[in-house]
Amino acid sequence: MSFGIDLQQAIKNVQIAKAAHKSFKAAAKVGVSEAEADANCEGPDCDGYDVLRKKVDDCLEAQIDLKQKLNAAEATGDLAATQAVSEEMAALNEQCTEFWEQEALGHGPVRVPRNRPYPDEEAFGFQEVMALVVLATSILFITHGAKFHKFLICAVGMTIGTFGGLFLTEQFGITEFKPKWGVSLALGLALWIAVMFVEQLMFSAVAMGIGGGGMMIIYSFVGHYIPPQPEYYMFVAIGIGCVAGYFLTDMVKKAALTLIYSVLGGVLLGSAVSFTFWKYHLAHGDLWLENITSNDVTLDLTQWPVLVSIGTMVAGALFGIWFQNKSAKKAEKEPLLKKGDDTV
């Protein structure tokens, strides 16, 4: 009974607001009030909560109009009108639900945490250790990847295997931190061991990882500007990228190891930067390894932390190419025997 009273009161409030709005428009021929401007605000300069409130009002007003149509249909006994009202109500509810679902996922005007709680700023646990490991690995790849390829090729396998494990656990709904990283690291270790015996497999994995990871980022970017798609679309897109990468294995193998390590190191470096933004509640950490594998994550290029993270990836890769090429040229110029070391 209280629900009915509350609903009737809400309807009355909206009707009063509508009447006041109409009278205000009739009275003010030139200009609009600040309150009305906020209510109709659109664009990046608007207060997100104003947009949310306006959406609530729009949905309520539409429901009130449909209720009036329903009352008219009841009075005339028009079943066709009743059916039409039902269809309009279903469409309205679907539209309103879609809007609020996007808001709940963090894609709306108010940037909520996307159902992923922020890390504790004061705590230092396994997740922070993993971020430091990712950071250290990225620096090693960028500066000495090609030089120590004989040893780091296994680390590349571990990285790609862990990344693949994070994606698989996301698809199976494993969201708890320890099981998620445990399974992912185990898969990375398995790929590491495989690389120790068959290096060719590693180049195939690198190619497939580049193809699948590239498609994942492209899908996340496109997903921000298109309506929500079923989760398996992301899986299919990544699969297509992996297959394309597999057929490009020979090309990847012939490519300079410097490029492979620099690009992979740059990605890891940008991911670590994204985690830092996430930990200190400056952003959602969209490019952190654990988050980018989620179908719910999209890359909003209007957000400066996303741009900084991507810029870090590009800058890290370019620096790695320059630094490692410079080191390689310097090593080539050094004589095999220095003066005074000509003993036979």
C-alpha positions in Angstrom: 0.0 0.0 0.0 2.8 2.4 0.8 4.3 1.7 -2.6 1.1 2.8 -4.2 1.1 6.0 -2.1 4.7 6.7 -3.0 4.1 6.1 -6.6 1.1 8.4 -6.7 3.1 11.1 -4.9 5.9 10.7 -7.4 3.5 11.0 -10.2 2.0 14.2 -8.7 5.5 15.6 -8.2 6.4 15.0 -11.9 3.1 16.4 -13.1 3.6 19.6 -11.0 7.2 19.8 -12.4 5.9 19.4 -15.9 3.3 22.1 -15.4 5.8 24.5 -13.9 8.2 23.8 -16.7 5.5 24.6 -19.3 4.5 27.8 -17.5 8.2 28.8 -17.3 8.7 28.3 -21.0 5.6 30.4 -21.7 6.7 33.2 -19.5 10.4 33.3 -20.5 10.6 33.9 -24.3 14.3 34.8 -24.2 17.0 32.8 -22.4 16.7 29.9 -20.0 17.3 29.6 -16.3 20.4 28.0 -14.8 18.3 25.2 -13.4 16.7 24.4 -16.8 20.1 24.6 -18.5 21.4 22.0 -16.0 18.4 19.8 -16.6 18.9 19.8 -20.4 22.7 19.9 -20.3 24.6 17.8 -22.8 28.3 17.4 -23.4 31.5 17.1 -21.4 30.9 20.3 -19.4 27.7 19.0 -17.8 27.4 17.7 -14.3 26.9 14.0 -14.6 24.3 13.9 -11.8 22.2 16.4 -13.7 22.2 14.0 -16.7 21.2 11.1 -14.4 18.4 13.2 -12.8 17.1 14.2 -16.3 17.1 10.6 -17.3 15.0 9.7 -14.3 12.5 12.5 -15.1 12.3 11.4 -18.7 11.6 7.8 -17.8 9.0 8.8 -15.2 7.3 11.3 -17.6 7.1 8.6 -20.3 5.6 6.1 -17.8 3.0 8.6 -16.7 2.0 9.3 -20.3 1.6 5.5 -20.9 -0.4 5.2 -17.7 -2.8 7.8 -19.1 -3.1 5.9 -22.3 -3.8 2.7 -20.4 -6.5 4.4 -18.4 -8.1 5.6 -21.7 -7.8 2.1 -23.2 -9.6 0.7 -20.1 -12.4 3.2 -20.3 -13.1 2.4 -23.9 -12.4 -1.3 -23.7 -9.8 -0.9 -26.5 -7.7 -4.1 -26.3 -5.6 -3.0 -29.3 -4.7 0.2 -27.5 -3.8 -1.8 -24.4 -1.5 -4.1 -26.5 0.1 -1.0 -28.0 0.7 0.5 -24.5 2.3 -2.8 -23.4 4.7 -2.8 -26.3 5.6 0.9 -25.7 6.1 0.2 -22.0 8.4 -2.8 -22.8 10.4 -0.7 -25.2 10.7 2.2 -22.7 11.8 -0.1 -19.9 14.4 -1.7 -22.2 15.7 1.7 -23.1 15.9 3.0 -19.5 17.4 -0.3 -18.3 20.1 -0.1 -20.9 21.1 3.4 -19.9 21.3 2.5 -16.2 23.2 -0.7 -16.9 25.8 1.3 -18.8 26.0 3.7 -15.8 26.5 0.8 -13.4 29.3 -0.5 -15.6 31.1 2.8 -15.5 30.3 3.9 -19.0 27.7 6.6 -18.0 28.0 10.3 -17.2 29.2 9.6 -13.7 32.4 7.5 -13.6 31.6 4.8 -11.1 34.2 2.1 -10.4 32.7 -0.3 -13.0 31.9 -3.0 -10.4 35.7 -3.3 -9.7 36.6 -2.0 -6.3 39.6 0.3 -6.1 42.7 -1.2 -4.5 43.5 0.0 -1.0 45.9 2.9 -1.2 47.6 2.0 2.0 47.8 -1.8 1.6 50.7 -3.6 0.0 50.0 -7.2 -1.0 50.3 -9.7 -3.8 48.6 -7.5 -6.3 51.1 -4.7 -5.7 54.0 -7.2 -5.9 52.7 -8.3 -9.3 52.6 -4.7 -10.5 56.2 -4.3 -9.5 57.1 -7.5 -11.3 55.4 -6.3 -14.4 57.2 -2.9 -14.1 60.6 -4.6 -13.6 60.0 -7.0 -16.5 59.0 -4.1 -18.8 62.2 -2.2 -18.0 64.3 -5.4 -18.7 62.5 -6.0 -22.0 62.9 -2.4 -23.1 66.6 -2.1 -22.3 68.1 -5.6 -22.7 65.5 -7.7 -24.4 67.4 -8.6 -27.6 70.8 -8.9 -25.8 69.5 -11.5 -23.4 67.1 -13.2 -25.7 68.5 -16.6 -24.9 67.3 -16.2 -21.3 64.3 -13.8 -21.7 62.5 -15.8 -24.3 61.2 -17.9 -21.4 60.0 -14.7 -19.7 58.1 -13.7 -22.8 56.4 -17.1 -22.7 55.5 -16.6 -19.0 54.1 -13.1 -19.8 51.9 -14.2 -22.7 50.8 -17.3 -20.9 49.8 -15.3 -17.8 47.9 -12.8 -20.0 46.1 -15.6 -21.7 45.2 -17.1 -18.3 43.7 -13.8 -17.1 41.5 -13.8 -20.2 40.4 -17.4 -19.7 39.6 -16.9 -16.0 37.5 -13.9 -16.9 35.5 -15.9 -19.4 34.9 -18.6 -16.8 33.7 -16.1 -14.3 36.7 -16.5 -11.9 36.9 -13.1 -10.3 38.5 -13.8 -6.9 42.0 -12.5 -6.8 44.0 -15.5 -5.7 42.4 -18.2 -7.9 42.5 -15.9 -10.9 46.2 -15.1 -10.7 47.0 -18.6 -9.6 45.5 -20.2 -12.7 47.0 -17.5 -14.9 50.5 -17.9 -13.5 50.3 -21.7 -13.8 49.4 -21.3 -17.5 52.3 -18.9 -17.9 54.7 -21.4 -16.3 53.4 -24.1 -18.6 54.2 -22.0 -21.6 57.6 -21.1 -20.1 58.5 -24.8 -19.8 57.3 -25.4 -23.4 59.5 -22.7 -24.7 62.6 -24.3 -23.1 62.1 -27.3 -25.4 60.6 -25.8 -28.5 61.5 -22.1 -29.3 59.5 -22.2 -32.5 56.4 -22.6 -30.4 57.4 -19.4 -28.6 57.4 -17.4 -31.8 54.0 -18.8 -32.7 52.8 -17.8 -29.2 54.3 -14.3 -29.6 52.6 -13.9 -33.0 49.2 -15.2 -31.7 49.6 -13.0 -28.6 50.3 -9.9 -30.7 47.3 -10.7 -32.9 44.9 -11.6 -30.1 46.1 -8.7 -27.8 45.8 -6.3 -30.7 42.3 -7.4 -31.5 41.4 -7.2 -27.8 42.5 -3.5 -27.6 40.7 -2.7 -30.9 37.5 -4.4 -29.7 37.7 -2.5 -26.4 38.1 0.8 -28.3 35.3 0.1 -30.8 33.1 -1.2 -28.0 33.0 2.3 -26.4 31.3 3.8 -29.4 28.8 1.0 -30.3 25.9 -0.6 -28.4 26.8 -3.4 -26.0 27.5 -6.7 -27.7 27.3 -10.3 -26.4 30.4 -11.4 -24.6 31.3 -14.1 -27.2 31.9 -11.3 -29.8 35.0 -10.4 -27.9 36.1 -14.0 -27.8 35.5 -14.4 -31.6 37.5 -11.2 -32.3 40.4 -12.3 -30.2 40.3 -15.7 -31.9 40.5 -14.1 -35.3 43.5 -12.0 -34.2 45.2 -15.2 -32.9 44.7 -17.1 -36.1 46.0 -14.1 -38.1 49.0 -13.9 -35.8 49.7 -17.6 -36.3 49.9 -17.3 -40.1 52.3 -14.4 -39.6 54.6 -16.5 -37.4 57.5 -16.5 -39.9 57.3 -12.8 -40.4 57.3 -12.3 -36.7 60.3 -14.6 -36.3 62.2 -12.7 -39.0 61.4 -9.4 -37.4 64.0 -7.8 -35.2 63.9 -9.2 -31.6 64.4 -5.6 -30.6 61.0 -4.7 -31.9 59.3 -7.6 -30.1 60.9 -6.9 -26.8 60.4 -3.2 -27.0 56.7 -3.4 -27.9 56.0 -6.0 -25.2 58.0 -4.0 -22.7 56.1 -0.8 -23.6 52.8 -2.6 -23.1 53.8 -3.9 -19.7 55.1 -0.5 -18.7 51.9 1.3 -19.7 49.9 -1.4 -17.9 51.9 -0.8 -14.7 51.2 2.9 -15.0 47.5 2.2 -15.4 47.5 0.1 -12.2 49.1 3.1 -10.4 46.2 5.3 -11.5 43.8 2.6 -10.4 45.4 2.1 -7.0 45.3 5.8 -6.2 41.7 6.1 -7.4 42.5 8.4 -10.3 41.0 6.1 -12.9 39.6 2.6 -13.5 42.9 0.9 -14.4 41.5 -0.1 -17.8 44.9 -1.1 -19.3 46.0 -3.1 -16.2 46.5 -6.7 -17.3 43.8 -7.9 -14.9 41.2 -5.5 -16.2 41.8 -5.2 -20.0 40.8 -8.9 -20.3 37.3 -8.1 -19.1 34.5 -7.7 -21.7 33.1 -4.9 -19.6 36.2 -2.7 -20.1 36.2 -0.2 -22.9 38.8 2.5 -23.5 37.5 6.0 -23.3 40.0 8.2 -25.1 38.5 11.3 -23.5 40.0 10.3 -20.1 43.5 11.6 -19.6 44.7 8.5 -17.5 43.9 6.3 -20.5 45.8 8.6 -22.8 48.8 8.7 -20.4 48.9 4.9 -20.2 48.7 4.5 -24.0 51.3 7.2 -24.4 53.6 5.4 -21.9 53.2 2.2 -24.0 54.2 4.0 -27.2 57.0 6.0 -25.6 58.4 2.8 -23.9 58.4 0.9 -27.2 60.1 3.7 -29.1 62.7 4.2 -26.4 63.4 0.5 -26.4 63.9 0.4 -30.1 66.3 3.4 -30.0 68.2 2.2 -26.9 68.7 -1.4 -27.9 69.7 -0.4 -31.5 72.2 2.1 -30.1 73.6 -0.6 -27.7 73.9 -3.1 -30.5 75.8 -0.7 -32.8 78.1 0.2 -29.9 78.8 -3.5 -29.3 79.6 -4.0 -33.0 82.1 -1.2 -33.0 84.1 -2.6 -30.0 87.1 -4.8 -31.1 87.1 -8.4 -30.2 90.6 -7.9 -28.6 91.6 -4.8 -26.8 95.1 -3.5 -26.9 97.3 -5.5 -24.5 95.1 -8.6 -24.8 96.8 -10.0 -27.9 98.2 -13.0 -26.1 97.9 -16.3 -28.1 
